[in-house]
Amino acid sequence: MWQRRYNADPSIVGQTVDVSDVGESWRSGAGDHKLYTIVGVAPRDFHGLTGQADVFIPITTRPTEELGESQSHEFFMVARRKPGVGVAAATAAVKLLGVRVRDEFNERDSNRGWGATARPLNDLRVSPIIRRALLVAFGAVGCVLLIACVNVANLLLGRASMRRREIAVRLALGGTRPRVIRLLLTESMLLAALGGLAGVALAWAGAGALSAIDPNMMVPRGNDTLNGLGTVAFSEVHVEWTALTFSLSTTLVVGLVFGLVPALQATGASLSNEMKSTAGDSDARQRGARGRRMLVVVEVALAMILLAGSGLLIRSFGKLMAIDPGFRAEQVLTLRLTIPPGVTEGSMPAFYTELLDRLRALPAVLDASLNSCPPLGGGCFRTPIEFPDRATVDDAPPQGIRVSWATPTWFATVRVPLKRGRLFAGSDRAGAPRVALINEAARLAFWPSENPLGKRVRINGEKAQVIGIVGDVRQFVDSLAKPEVYLPYAQSPSSQMMIFVRVAGDPVALAAGARRAIYDLAPQYPVYDIQPMTARAAGATA
């Protein structure tokens, strides 16, 4: 940002910056645009734990009431272990510390059973999903490399067999065996070097192609990532020196190992037999042929392993594509807004209502709605759920459920079916009795043998009545839907919402019109993360 926005100004330290001026959605306690003094410039490649931060602000500038709220768990703590302290010991210590903090700040019953966990930060640098995929790809590439090496070694053996008389002449004229081996290794190393250079060039072109196709495409995070840590954008994929060093080392080892065996065999034959007529070398030819046949067997076996693995991957991918995610992403455009500082949650419902009306007025727009948690987005906000109508056990840990806020037409916008009961209505607004919708997974988890309609639940300390059951919407394409509850946006307003727009044609064609409609209403609310819902689903499947 120092280079992009401030042209690497060397006098940047000491200058002031308005957080709203840099597009940061920051809530200042005074409700105005606070100025911050720049005290330093972080390294170019450091973007915080989320991998997306440009500005770092002291946590002590947050409002005191937010920092002192014991129920707020939005912060991650990072600690460096002392020398000699192992991961297991540190993890156990953090767990005990979590129990102490829970007991000291146990202000609400819903806080029972909460605690703290710790994981090595380095393990979260790459999402487990991405790590497994890369390991599978690495194994496949290694298998292909072995097949190619065996093939080249077979060719080198055949070529060395045809050059036995030439090599015998070189030895007879005074050439030593090490010098002849060195000559043959030079040829094999040259072949390996040419192949390595071609591979590096192909990798470089492939990394550039990924950035050109869709630089903002994000490989989705897994369940164990840390607030965005572990996500990989296509624009971040590049060839670095560690990869080049590994490729160079592999090239040298491959050229040496698979060139040395043919060289040793070619120079190990009897000099007198090779200088004689071909009648006496039938045994050597047969030994060479047997060696080449064994290499062919190894090559075919490796090829069968690779084909079997590829077939399983293709079959798995086909099954993933056939999974019903619980919604229909076709012809839906999604986008978010950067809400400037000072905007209160109480003022957002009226703004979003007018914004949705403007979007619905655009040509080809069928409907527009809001939801706080996009499907296949990696999971919603999770909170304890309580059942006021049931007897509770004091020592029983609270049950958790995922929560998302939605407007009444969101379910029709993304085609989430209603199973029983009713959906949200315009009458479910602030001041009206609180209501909630649950998915099928929640029904099976909490009311397996009874009708949940009309039952009361407590979410975030507020009681609500279950009025309907909707279909399951997956948050991860490779796992079943989790229990989820939907709350009406009008009764629990928030500024962090995603907009869903269903159109009659191509959603990409609507992007410019949607930007213009939002700009005309609120030019201070920049649009970001705008893309078709199908692109999000494709990224999750990948």
Long-range contacts (C-beta under 8 A, 24 or more apart in sequence): 1-54, 1-55, 2-41, 3-44, 12-38, 12-41, 13-38, 13-39, 13-40, 13-41, 14-38, 17-55, 19-55, 19-57, 19-341, 20-340, 20-341, 22-54, 22-55, 23-338, 23-526, 24-54, 24-55, 24-341, 25-338, 25-339, 25-340, 25-341, 25-495, 26-57, 26-341, 27-63, 27-341, 27-342, 28-61, 28-341, 28-342, 29-62, 29-63, 29-64, 31-341, 31-342, 31-344, 32-341, 32-342, 33-340, 33-341, 33-342, 34-61, 34-341, 36-61, 49-76, 49-78, 49-226, 49-227, 49-228, 49-229, 50-227, 50-228, 50-229, 51-228, 51-229, 51-231, 52-228, 70-105, 70-107, 70-111, 71-107, 71-108, 71-111, 73-114, 76-226, 76-227, 78-121, 87-120, 90-118, 91-117, 91-118, 91-119, 94-118, 108-461, 109-386, 110-383, 110-384, 110-386, 110-398, 110-458, 110-461, 112-397, 112-398, 113-384, 113-397, 113-398, 114-398, 119-224, 119-226, 121-226, 124-224, 124-225, 124-226, 124-229, 124-230, 125-229, 125-230, 126-230, 126-232, 127-219, 127-220, 127-221, 127-222, 127-224, 127-225, 127-230, 127-231, 127-232, 128-222, 128-223, 128-224, 128-225, 128-230, 129-220, 129-221, 129-222, 129-478, 130-219, 130-222, 130-230, 130-232, 136-309, 136-313, 139-309, 140-306, 140-309, 140-310, 143-302, 143-305, 143-306, 143-309, 144-306, 145-250, 145-254, 146-302, 147-299, 147-302, 147-303, 147-306, 148-195, 149-254, 149-257, 149-258, 150-258, 150-295, 150-298, 150-299, 150-302, 151-299, 152-188, 152-191, 152-258, 153-258, 153-259, 153-261, 153-262, 153-295, 154-292, 154-295, 154-296, 154-299, 156-188, 156-258, 156-259, 156-262, 157-261, 157-262, 157-265, 157-288, 157-291, 157-292, 157-295, 158-288, 158-292, 159-262, 160-184, 160-262, 160-263, 160-265, 160-266, 161-266, 161-285, 161-288, 163-266, 164-266, 164-269, 164-274, 164-281, 164-284, 165-274, 165-275, 167-266, 167-267, 167-274, 168-269, 168-271, 168-274, 168-275, 169-275, 171-267, 171-271, 172-271, 172-275, 177-267, 180-263, 180-266, 180-267, 181-260, 181-263, 181-264, 181-267, 184-259, 184-262, 184-263, 184-266, 184-267, 185-255, 185-256, 185-259, 185-260, 185-263, 187-259, 188-255, 188-256, 188-258, 188-259, 188-260, 188-262, 188-263, 189-252, 189-255, 189-256, 189-259, 191-255, 191-259, 192-251, 192-252, 192-254, 192-255, 192-258, 192-259, 193-251, 193-255, 195-251, 196-247, 196-248, 196-250, 196-251, 199-247, 200-239, 200-244, 200-247, 203-239, 203-243, 203-247, 204-239, 207-237, 207-238, 207-239, 210-234, 210-235, 210-237, 211-235, 211-237, 214-535, 216-531, 217-535, 217-539, 218-539, 219-539, 219-542, 220-376, 220-378, 220-539, 220-540, 220-542, 221-378, 222-378, 222-476, 223-378, 223-379, 223-476, 225-378, 265-291, 320-477, 320-478, 320-541, 321-541, 323-474, 323-477, 325-375, 325-376, 325-473, 325-474, 325-477, 325-537, 326-375, 326-416, 326-471, 326-472, 326-473, 326-474, 326-481, 327-375, 327-414, 327-415, 327-416, 327-473, 328-414, 328-415, 329-375, 329-414, 329-532, 329-533, 329-534, 329-536, 329-537, 330-533, 330-534, 331-502, 331-503, 331-504, 331-505, 331-506, 331-507, 332-413, 332-414, 332-500, 332-501, 332-502, 332-503, 332-507, 332-532, 332-533, 332-534, 333-500, 333-501, 333-503, 333-507, 333-508, 333-510, 333-511, 333-514, 333-530, 333-531, 333-532, 333-533, 334-374, 334-498, 334-499, 334-500, 334-501, 334-529, 334-530, 334-531, 334-532, 334-533, 334-536, 335-498, 335-499, 335-501, 335-511, 335-514, 335-527, 335-528, 335-529, 335-530, 335-531, 336-497, 336-498, 336-499, 336-527, 336-528, 336-529, 336-530, 337-499, 337-518, 337-522, 337-525, 337-526, 337-527, 337-528, 338-525, 338-526, 338-527, 338-528, 339-495, 339-496, 339-525, 340-524, 340-525, 343-495, 345-493, 345-494, 345-495, 346-493, 348-493, 348-494, 348-495, 348-497, 349-430, 349-489, 349-490, 349-493, 351-521, 351-522, 352-407, 352-489, 352-497, 354-521, 355-499, 355-517, 355-518, 355-521, 355-522, 356-407, 356-499, 358-517, 358-518, 358-520, 358-521, 359-499, 359-501, 359-514, 359-517, 361-517, 362-510, 362-513, 362-514, 362-517, 363-513, 364-503, 364-504, 364-505, 364-509, 364-510, 365-501, 365-502, 365-503, 365-504, 365-510, 366-502, 366-503, 366-504, 367-409, 367-412, 367-413, 367-501, 367-502, 368-409, 368-413, 368-499, 368-500, 368-501, 368-502, 369-406, 369-407, 369-408, 369-409, 369-410, 369-412, 369-413, 369-499, 369-500, 370-405, 370-406, 370-407, 370-410, 370-489, 370-497, 370-498, 370-499, 370-500, 371-404, 371-405, 371-406, 371-407, 371-410, 371-414, 371-497, 371-498, 371-500, 372-404, 372-405, 372-406, 372-489, 372-494, 372-496, 372-497, 372-498, 373-402, 373-404, 373-475, 373-498, 374-498, 374-533, 374-536, 375-414, 375-473, 375-474, 375-475, 375-536, 375-537, 376-474, 376-475, 376-476, 376-477, 376-536, 376-537, 376-540, 377-475, 377-536, 377-540, 378-475, 378-476, 379-475, 379-476, 379-482, 380-404, 380-475, 380-484, 383-459, 383-460, 385-446, 385-457, 385-458, 385-459, 385-485, 386-457, 386-458, 387-446, 387-455, 387-456, 387-457, 387-458, 388-456, 388-457, 388-458, 388-463, 389-455, 389-456, 399-445, 399-446, 401-442, 401-459, 401-483, 401-484, 401-485, 402-475, 402-482, 402-483, 402-484, 402-485, 403-459, 403-460, 403-484, 403-485, 403-486, 403-487, 404-484, 404-485, 404-486, 404-487, 405-486, 405-487, 405-488, 405-489, 405-492, 405-494, 405-497, 406-486, 406-487, 406-488, 406-489, 407-488, 407-489, 407-490, 408-488, 410-500, 411-470, 413-500, 413-501, 413-502, 414-500, 414-502, 414-533, 416-470, 416-471, 416-473, 417-470, 417-471, 418-468, 418-469, 418-470, 418-471, 419-468, 419-469, 419-470, 419-471, 420-453, 420-468, 420-469, 421-453, 421-466, 421-467, 421-468, 421-469, 422-467, 422-468, 423-468, 423-470, 424-486, 424-488, 428-488, 428-490, 428-491, 429-488, 429-490, 429-491, 430-490, 430-491, 430-493, 432-491, 433-465, 434-462, 434-463, 434-464, 434-465, 434-487, 434-491, 435-464, 435-465, 435-466, 435-467, 435-488, 435-491, 436-464, 436-465, 436-466, 436-467, 436-485, 436-486, 436-487, 437-466, 437-467, 437-468, 437-469, 437-470, 437-485, 437-486, 438-466, 438-468, 438-469, 438-470, 438-483, 438-484, 438-485, 438-486, 439-469, 439-470, 439-471, 439-472, 439-473, 439-481, 439-483, 439-484, 439-485, 439-486, 440-469, 440-470, 440-471, 440-472, 440-481, 441-472, 441-480, 441-481, 441-482, 441-483, 441-484, 442-483, 442-484, 442-485, 443-469, 445-483, 446-483, 457-485, 459-485, 459-487, 460-492, 462-492, 476-540, 477-537, 477-540, 477-541, 498-529, 500-533, 507-532, 507-533, 508-532
